[in-house]
Amino acid sequence: MAADPRPTSDPRPTAEPPLTAIRALPSWILGRAAARGRALVAEALAAEGLKMWHHVVLSAVRDLAPVAQADLARGIALDPKDLVGVLNDLQSAGLVVRAPDPRDRRKNAVSLTEEGGLLLERCERAARTANEELLAPLSAAERELFMLLLTRISGAEG
């Protein structure tokens, strides 16, 4: 009779099923929640014809306009070369304009068009709805606490 070629014991530790330790890490759970949130918002923005970075840039331009491209890139932590591509998309869609910066005519400043402002308002509503869906399992009090704690651990407190 031939010997059974299967090992007599599983080489994996039996104390923990695979990924139990990693899935218990707050960073893992936060990453999964963030990925779900990004996917929900990206889907909502796509329905308006925008990508995430387009939305970020439109929002920043609204808040900072007129804003020099270099300042905009620094403000949203986007590589200036990547920002040029996003701005080209937004400008060709009639959502932003680039004109000489009134503070320094050697630079371009970016501003929203009326159409860009209207689209941004729709996108902000869509993003809020997506975030409501993300937080739907939480009560109002839990949402408030969750946001407080997320802000604290993210280092985003002002």
Salt bridges, closest charged atoms under 4 A:
ASP4 OD2 - ARG6 NH2 2.79
ASP10 OD2 - ARG12 NH2 2.91
GLU48 OE1 - ARG122 NE 3.02
ASP63 OD1 - ARG62 NE 2.82
ASP71 OD1 - ARG74 NH2 2.36
ASP89 OD2 - HIS54 NE2 2.99
ASP101 OD1 - ARG103 NE 3.73
ASP104 OD1 - ARG106 NE 2.89
GLU124 OE2 - ARG62 NH2 2.81
GLU132 OE1 - ARG143 NH1 2.47
